[in-house]
Amino acid sequence: MTFVRDLVFMWEILPELLKGLVVTFQLTTLALVTGVILAVPVALVRKYTRGPLNWLATAYVEIFRGTPLLVQLFVVYYGLPELGIVFDRFTAAWAALFLNSAAYQSEYIRGAIGAVSEGQLIAARALGMKPLAAFRWVVMPQALRLALPAWSNEVAYMVKYVSVVYLIGAMELFTRGQIIISRTLKVVPVLLEVAAIYIIVVVAITRVMDYVEHRFSIPGLETSGMRREF
């Protein structure tokens, strides 16, 4: 009977958890999209420039890859208000996730650019293409496709990383679960359901990204060493 009651309870709390899942998806999507928008110029600066601009981009990448996401989140939410910069919970969560993801994505893209043969750029120039056009139409399309394996990993990781924002009260999936636990004192059923939702979502995302990666892969070419390290 206890098992049945737990199943009924888990069914009853599912709508509330799904509301949190929506916020998780929102944060994941925003962090990844804005992350890649920043990652591309950062990767290009690190790959093709020297001097202060390169040092600044390198410092950004090393700081955000070298410090815990939790520390970055606390700096954004609790530290910046001391400088007069105040974000609400959702915006602070997005800012920390976006800046962290952009640092990693820039390295995926930089590595992928390096994996494209320079001979192709030379051949494009020999055909009369200007350097910028050759880079845009020859190098970048291949580099973005080569970065797909690492980027698909980033998508699955980000869904799970979002859970850290419960520490500032952002109402994502894990936060909703914690609120239900504090209200009902039922720890195991809630955590099992939250875990099941994460597993289903991550497996689904992985399957989709595996298809995308296979669909756009370049036969004979691959990159290595571009996944997150822990």
C-alpha positions, 0 to 999 in steps of 0.5 A, spaced: 500 500 500 505 504 501 508 503 494 501 505 491 500 511 495 507 513 493 505 512 486 499 516 487 503 522 490 508 522 485 503 523 479 500 528 483 506 532 484 508 531 476 504 538 474 508 542 479 515 538 477 513 540 470 513 547 471 520 547 474 522 543 468 519 548 463 524 553 467 530 548 466 529 548 459 528 556 458 535 557 462 538 551 458 536 554 451 538 561 453 545 559 456 546 555 450 544 560 444 547 566 448 553 562 449 555 560 442 553 567 440 559 570 445 563 563 444 564 565 436 568 571 437 572 569 443 574 563 439 576 567 433 580 572 437 584 567 441 585 563 434 587 569 430 589 575 434 595 577 439 596 582 444 591 585 449 585 583 446 587 576 446 590 576 453 583 579 455 579 573 451 584 568 454 583 571 461 576 570 460 576 563 458 581 561 463 577 564 469 570 561 467 573 554 466 578 554 472 573 556 477 566 552 479 560 554 476 557 555 483 562 560 485 560 564 478 553 564 480 554 567 487 559 572 484 553 574 479 547 574 484 550 576 491 557 579 489 555 584 483 549 587 488 555 590 492 557 594 485 550 596 484 548 591 479 542 587 481 539 581 477 533 577 479 534 570 480 532 568 473 537 573 470 542 571 475 542 564 473 542 565 466 548 570 466 552 565 470 550 559 466 551 563 459 558 566 461 560 559 463 558 555 457 561 561 452 568 559 455 567 552 454 564 553 447 569 558 445 574 552 446 570 547 442 570 552 436 577 554 436 579 547 436 574 545 431 577 551 427 584 548 428 582 542 425 580 545 418 586 544 413 589 551 412 590 548 405 583 549 404 583 556 405 589 557 401 585 553 395 579 558 396 584 564 396 587 561 389 580 561 386 579 568 388 576 569 394 577 574 399 580 572 406 574 574 410 569 570 405 574 564 404 573 564 412 566 565 412 564 560 407 570 554 407 572 554 414 567 556 419 561 551 416 566 545 417 569 548 424 561 548 426 560 541 424 566 539 427 564 542 433 558 538 434 560 532 438 563 537 443 557 541 443 552 536 443 555 534 450 554 541 452 547 541 451 546 534 455 551 537 461 547 544 461 540 541 463 544 538 469 548 544 470 541 548 471 540 544 477 545 548 481 541 555 481 536 552 486 541 555 491 539 562 489 532 560 489 530 560 481 524 556 480 527 550 476 526 543 476 530 541 482 528 547 486 521 545 485 522 538 488 526 541 494 520 545 495 515 539 495 520 536 500 520 541 505 512 541 504 510 534 504 517 531 508 517 526 502 524 525 500 525 519 496 519 519 492 520 526 490 528 525 488 526 519 485 521 522 480 526 528 479 531 523 477 527 520 473 525 526 469 532 528 468 534 521 465 528 521 460 530 528 458 538 527 458 537 521 454 532 524 449 537 530 448 542 525 447 539 521 442 537 527 438 544 530 438 547 523 436 542 524 430 544 531 428 551 529 429 551 523 424 547 527 419 552 533 419 558 529 420 564 530 415 567 523 414 574 522 415 575 528 420 574 529 427 576 533 433 578 530 440 580 533 447 574 538 446 569 535 451 568 538 458 573 535 463 572 534 471 
